[in-house]
């Protein structure tokens, strides 16, 4: 995949990142989208200058969307800014390549799940699971099961008044699977995700993790360390194509504590991802001798993967070599605990 030149911003491979101090039409586009979502930007910046009020508006948006609050507009923040502009009924939805993405799809998934039709993870992507739930809903209400949601389909859904506050069908299914017998780690494919051009310590941890998992009989594979498309969505797609049973994204961050993140939005979350994050964090706390935390995020590596997925962020100071080996061991122990049930 080739990168299309764009003005302003910083580039990491094919990944464009906009931040404080940048200027240009892309910044003006970001500002207009933020304004449309109710964020306030200083009039002096609205011509396309990424100033302090723009950064504050980005951070407010990131908090609402369960994104890392860094004030940067990278692929995850930009993608969700675009998606937030769609409301259910704005366009006709159906299975399409590439998948439709947006808050309208997320609202559709939430309503279907609340009515007992399993649309899968409420990720805002209209994929096969969502189409299957739409067809099943259409059959149940006597409509043509064509998998297309237009004005009539939205009207019928709204008439049903789904109780969206409670847990949806997809979340309940995942909880039921957790209570059952989980597959063994032996023979399981585990995707180990790395951000492109990440910290060398993260690569050392990932390599230790790969070796430990292989010794336990798993089939680990590192994704994201190289390739033409280092975007978060492409890395999630690579994990899906592997048919992985779990995905662990390894990162090193300038922070005082270990953090394990799992998929979770303001309205739903992944119970399996949450359990995996907690089990890995338990082992990291023992290894590093420091208290960490788990958090919900909606970034693509967690949102777009089809398996339990976590992001493991390690404090930079405690993991200088040779300590990277112990951290990799700890993450492997957390994965073993998850698969052993």
N, C-alpha and C positions, 0 to 999 in steps of 0.2 A: 504494500500500500504506500503510495507516495503522499508527501505532505504538501498541502496547498499553501503557498506563501500568504501571510496575513500581516497587516501592519500592527505595531504595538505588541505588548505582551512579551512573555518569555517562552521559549520552546524547549520541551524535554522530549527528544525524539519527534514524534508526530503530535505530542500533547501540548496544546497551547494553554498558557496560564497568564491571567491578567491580574495586576496588583496595583497597590498605591503608587502613584506617579505616572502610570501609563496614560496615554491619550490616543484618541482616534475614533473612527465611526463604530468600532466594536464596543468601545466603552459607552458610547451614546446609546447603542442598542441595549446593553445591560441596564443602563439607567432607566430607559423607557420601560423595560419589563419590570424593574423594581418599583417604579412609580405606579404602574398598573396594578401591582399587588399591594399597594397601600404604603409602601416605604417612602420616607421623606429624604430628599436629596437637596442640598444647597443649590439655589439657582445659579450660583457662580460656577458650579461644576457640571451643569446639565448639558453643556455643549460637547461633552466627551472627555472630560478630565477626571481621572480616578483619584479623587481627593478623599479627605477624612470622612465626609458625610456619606460618600459612596461606599467606602469601606465599612462604615457602621451599618448601612442598609444591607450590605451583603452579609454581614455577621448576623443581623437580626433574621434575615431569610434563612440562613444556615441553621440557626437555633430551632426555628419552627419546623424545618424539614429533617431534623436529626442528621445533619451533616457536620463534619469537623468545622468548628468555628475558628477559621484562620483568616477570614477576610479576603481570601484569594478566590478568583473565579477560574477554576480548572474544569475538567470534563464533567465531574459529578455535579458541581454547582450550576454550571451552564446548562447541562441537560435538564436539571430540575427547574431552572428558570423557564425554559421553553415549555416543559410539561405542565407547569403551574398555570399556563395561559389557557388550557383546555378544560372546559366544564362539560359534564355529561349532557349530550344533546347538541353540542356544537358541531359535530360531524358524525357521519355514519361509520360505524366500527365493524370490522370483520377481519378474518385471518388474512394477513398480507405480509409480503416479504419486501423490506424489513418490517417487523412488527410495529403496529401503532403503539405509541408511547404517550402517556399523559395522565393528568389527574382525572380525566373523563374515564379512562380505562380503569384506573384505581377505584373510582366510585362505582363503576359497573361491577368489578370483582367483589367489592365490599357488599353490595346489595345481593348479588347472587349467592355468596357465601352465607350471608345472614338468612337467606331463604332455604338453605340446605343444599344448594347446588355447588359442588366443589369446583371453584374456579382456580384453585391452586393458590400459591403465594400471592398476596395482594401487592404486586410489584409494579403495577402500572404498565405492564407489557401484555398486549393482546396476542397470546400464544395459543397453542393447541388446547391446553387445559381450559382456558377461558372460553374458547370456541365451543368445546365440548359441553361446558356448563350452560352456555347460551342455548345450544341446541336442545339440551335436556329441559331447560326452562320452557322453551317454545313448545316442545311436545306436551308438557304438563298443562299449559294454558290453552292448548288447541291451535296454536299458530304454526305456520309452515316452519319446520326446523332447518332453516337455511344458515344459521349461525351469523346472521347480519343484524346489527342493532341500529335501527334508524329511529325517527321520531315516534313511530308506533310502538316499537319495542321499549323505548324509554318510558312512554306513557303507561304501558302495561306494568312495567316494573314499579313505577311510582305508585300505581294504584294498589299494589300488593302491600305497600307500607312495611318494608322489611325492618326488623328491629336491629339496627346496625350497631347499637351500643355493646351488645354481647359478643362472645367469641363466635367467629364464623366457622363454616364447615372445614376449611383447610386447616385452621389452627387446631380444631378438635381432632382431626385425622392425625396430625403430627403428634399430638399428645398421646393418642392411642398407640401409635407406633412405638413411642418411647417406652410405654408400659409393657410392650411385648418383648420378644426375644430379638436382640439386635444381632446383626451379622458379625462374625469374628473379624478381628483386625487382619488375621492371616489371609492373604489373598486379596485384600481390599486395596483398591486404587486410592491413593491419597495425593491430592494436588497440593503442591507447595508453591504459593504465589509470591513473587518478588516484584517490587516496583522497579521499573527500568532505572539504571544508573543509581541504584540505592546504595546505602552505606555498606562498605566491605564487611562490617561485622554482621549485617543482616544476611549476606551471602554465606558467611562462615556458619551462622546458626542454621540456615536452611540446609547446608551441606551435611552438618552433623545430624540434623533431624532426618534427612533422607537416609543416611547410613544407619541410624538407629531403627528406623521403621523397616528398612530392608532386613535388618537382623531379626526383627520380630515377625518376618514373613509377609509383610505388607508389600505393596507395589507403589512406592513413592515416585513422583515425577515433578520436577521443578518447572514452573511455567512463568513467563513474564520477564525472565532475566535477559532475553535477547529476542530479536524478531523485528519485522517491519512495522508492526502496529502495537505499541506498548500501552494503548489506552486501557482504562479499567474494564470497559465492556469487552474488549478483545481478550483480555486475560480471563475474564469470567467465562467467555465462550470457549476458551482453550480448556478450562477445567471441565466444562460440560461435555465437550467432545471426548475427553478422556473417560467419561462415565465414572467419574470419581465418586467415592462414598463419603468423602469429606474434603474440605479445602481449608488450608491454613495460609493466611497471608502474613509474612514475616516482615516487620518494620522495626527500625531503630529510631528513637525520637529523643529530643532534648527535653526530657520531663523527669520528675523525681520518682515516678512509680510505674510499675508495669500496668498496662491496660489491655483488656481483651474485649473486643467488640463483636456483636452479632447483629443479624438483621432485625431491625425493629423500627417501625414508624409510629406516629402518634396514635394509630388505630389498630395496629397488629404487630406481631413479632413471630420469630421462629423459635418455638420451644426447644427444638433439638440444637439449634445454634446457641441458644442461651445456656443450655446444659454443658455443651462442649466448651464454651468460653469460661464457665465457672470451674470446670475440672482442670483446664489448662492453667487458669489463674492460681488455683490452689497449689499446683506444683511449682509455679514460678515464685510464689510467695515463699515457699519453703526453700527454694534454691537461692533466691536473692536476699532473703531475710528482710523483706519490706512488704508492706501492705499495698495491694493494688486495687483496681476496681474494674467492673464490667460496665459496658454502656451499649445502648442501642444506636445503630447507625443505618442509614439508607444508601450508603455508597454502592457503586455497581458491583464491586467484588463480592459483597454480601447479598445484595438485592437480586442480581441476575444469575447467580449460581443456583443450580437445582438440587444441591446437597447441603447438609449442615456445614456452614462456613463461619470462620472467625478471622478477625484481624488481631494479631498479637504484636503489641507495641512494647518494646523493651527500652528502659532508660539507657541512654548512651554510656554513662560513666561505668556502670557495673559490668559491662559486657565487652571490655577490651580483651583481646586474646590473653591468656587461654580460657577465660571464663565463658566464651561463646559455646564451648563444648558442653558445659553444665546447663546452659539455657536450652540448647537443643535437646539434651536429655530430658529436661523438665517438660518441654512441649510434647515429646514422644510419650512420656508417662501419662500426660493428660489425655492424649489420643487413645492410648491403651485402655485407660479407665473408662472412656466413653464407649468404646466398642465392646468391652467386657460386660457392660451393663451393671 
